């Protein structure tokens, strides 16, 4: 499964920039040490249990480095893997395999870590209606891949960037002079500029929830840093009129309790900003 914003053009742009960063004018180690015309094979070895992600991306990277490289997929994105499993085999010019190696591993190790964490946390709340969702707390220039990994792990993508959804957070509301003027100005702006964007408003207490409900016309209410009792009451007052998102201070230890409050979504920045890469290597054979 791929996010809609991961277009062929966006994918190619990422790979081109990443290869330019890593290879630059040339992979001189491989050019110097590997004889011209030398062919070889390598296998992607998984060294840790988890959810594999980035397999499809790896095939695009190998092809971008050298169209002569041939990839045989042994696992697919979203597969559960354990230490000793092989993800893919790649064959062709040896120097090209080595030039692609680090970018493939960097992407797959981080994407697999994100997918693994998302999958584990999603399983914890599978008995509720809540869906686990990512945030914009991502690595600069790697957001496409990190959000892709969240989907592979069974999570849901929140807005991709500042331009595809309106989110009125506490600072917006404070600068605008309150919830009502913030929402009303937003609606006028969208009408004036003919923009069809969903609107979400952050609330910090029940009084702010009531203010959003009184104004109306928004799609989601964020319940920020609320204790379980307050969150349950907020969900009761909203009563399905708008989608609900729990956010702020949510960890693996309190995730289930939050989900059981009846919210529709739970956003966690930790899905993307606090993961340890899955141990994966590429070995010649």
Secondary structure, 3 states (H helix, E strand, C coil): CCCCCCCHHHHHHHHHHHHHHHHCCCCHHHHHHCCCCCEEEEEEEECCCEECCCHHHHHHHHHHHCCCCEEEECCCCCCEECCCCEEEEEEEEHHHHHHHHHHHHHHHHHHHHHHHHHHHHHHHCCCCCCEEECCCCCCCCCHHHHHHHHHHCCCECCCCCCCCCEEECHHHHHHHCCHHHHHHHHHHHHHHCCCCCCEEEEECCHHHHHHHHHHCCCCEEEEECCCHHHHHHHHHHHCCCCEEEEECCCCCCCHHHHHCCCCCEEECCHHHHCCCCCCEEEEEC
